[in-house]
Amino acid sequence: MIPAARDAIRPQPEQPLVHPLMDRAFIGALVRDFYSRVRADSRLGPIFASEIDGDWEPHLEKMTDFWCSVILKNGAYSGRPVPAHLKLKQVREEDFDIWLGIFRQTATELCEPAVAAVFVERAERIAQSLKLAMFYRLSAPGLSPAES
């Protein structure tokens, strides 16, 4: 395959969202609003409460860094979301639908439609990636799923 053809089929990297109101302060406000809704949810609230004891501020700052990296592409977050979520044994696959519903509502209420669409599209891909990591395992070639 010639290099130009190979580059044509390669996915383009996500670009930072450029918007006059898009900065860490805005993203931090969105994160805080979202997590206040999550904490009030009858299903998700207890899951988060079991993991975050007391002071929520460190988690909110970490999630603000995460979303700044996702939206602004600024490299603020250096954690590993998959291992952090794999340890959450009480999480069910359908919990991601609740999470996405709350996220979608928050973004839609706080953002202009085009900005909300970017947040939601990236949240949907993140949720899909975490669901795949948490609930679907490929077995090794030649082994049954129980052996791998």
C-alpha positions in Angstrom: 0.0 0.0 0.0 1.3 3.4 -0.9 1.8 5.9 2.0 -0.8 8.3 0.9 -3.5 5.6 0.7 -2.4 4.3 4.1 -2.8 7.8 5.6 -6.2 8.2 3.9 -7.6 5.3 5.9 -6.0 6.2 9.2 -8.5 7.8 11.6 -7.8 11.4 12.3 -6.9 12.3 15.9 -9.6 14.2 17.9 -9.1 17.9 17.9 -9.5 20.2 20.9 -12.8 21.9 21.1 -12.2 25.6 20.4 -14.9 27.8 21.8 -14.7 31.2 23.4 -16.3 29.9 26.7 -14.4 26.6 26.8 -11.8 26.5 29.5 -11.0 24.7 32.7 -13.4 26.8 34.8 -16.3 25.9 32.5 -15.4 22.3 32.4 -15.0 22.3 36.2 -18.5 23.7 36.6 -19.9 21.1 34.3 -18.1 18.3 36.2 -19.4 19.6 39.5 -23.0 19.9 38.3 -22.8 16.4 36.7 -21.5 14.8 39.9 -24.1 16.5 42.1 -26.7 14.8 39.9 -24.9 11.5 40.0 -24.7 11.7 43.8 -28.5 12.3 43.9 -29.3 9.3 41.6 -30.7 6.3 43.5 -28.6 3.8 41.6 -25.3 5.6 41.0 -25.2 7.7 44.2 -24.5 4.7 46.5 -21.9 3.3 44.1 -19.9 6.6 44.2 -20.5 7.1 47.9 -18.9 3.6 48.6 -15.8 4.7 46.7 -15.5 8.3 47.7 -15.5 8.8 51.4 -15.9 12.3 52.7 -14.2 15.0 50.6 -15.3 14.9 47.0 -12.9 17.7 45.9 -10.0 15.5 45.0 -12.2 13.4 42.7 -13.8 16.5 41.2 -10.4 17.9 40.4 -9.3 14.7 38.9 -12.4 14.5 36.8 -11.9 18.1 35.7 -8.4 17.2 34.6 -9.8 14.2 32.8 -12.4 16.2 30.9 -10.0 19.0 30.1 -7.8 16.3 28.5 -10.8 14.9 26.6 -12.2 18.3 25.5 -9.2 20.6 25.3 -6.5 18.0 24.6 -4.3 19.7 27.1 -2.8 16.6 28.8 -4.0 17.6 32.2 -5.0 14.0 33.1 -2.4 11.2 33.5 -4.5 8.6 35.2 -5.7 5.1 34.1 -9.5 5.0 33.9 -9.8 1.3 33.0 -8.0 -0.2 36.1 -9.9 2.3 38.3 -13.2 1.0 36.9 -12.3 -2.7 36.9 -12.2 -2.7 40.7 -15.8 -1.5 40.9 -17.5 -4.9 41.3 -21.0 -3.4 42.1 -21.2 -1.6 38.7 -23.5 -3.2 36.1 -23.4 -2.7 32.4 -26.7 -0.8 32.4 -25.3 1.7 34.9 -23.5 3.3 32.0 -26.8 4.1 30.4 -27.8 5.9 33.6 -24.4 7.7 33.7 -24.8 8.7 30.0 -28.3 10.0 30.5 -27.3 12.2 33.4 -24.2 13.4 31.5 -26.3 14.1 28.3 -28.8 16.1 30.4 -26.1 18.1 32.2 -24.2 18.9 28.9 -27.4 19.8 27.1 -28.5 22.2 29.9 -25.2 23.9 30.4 -23.8 24.0 26.8 -24.7 25.4 23.5 -26.0 22.6 21.3 -22.8 22.1 19.2 -20.7 22.1 22.3 -23.0 19.7 24.1 -22.8 17.4 21.1 -19.0 17.2 21.4 -19.2 16.4 25.1 -21.9 13.8 24.6 -20.1 12.1 21.6 -16.9 11.8 23.6 -18.7 10.6 26.7 -20.5 7.9 24.6 -17.1 6.6 23.3 -15.6 6.7 26.8 -18.6 4.7 28.2 -18.4 2.2 25.3 -14.7 1.7 26.0 -15.2 1.2 29.7 -18.1 -1.2 29.1 -16.0 -3.3 26.8 -13.1 -3.4 29.3 -15.3 -4.2 32.2 -17.9 -6.7 30.8 -16.4 -8.3 27.7 -13.4 -10.6 27.5 -12.0 -12.2 24.4 -10.7 -15.7 25.0 -7.2 -16.6 24.0 -7.0 -18.6 20.7 -7.5 -22.3 21.4 -8.9 -21.8 24.9 -12.4 -21.9 26.2 -13.6 -18.7 27.9 -13.3 -20.4 31.3 -9.6 -21.2 30.6 -8.5 -17.8 29.5 
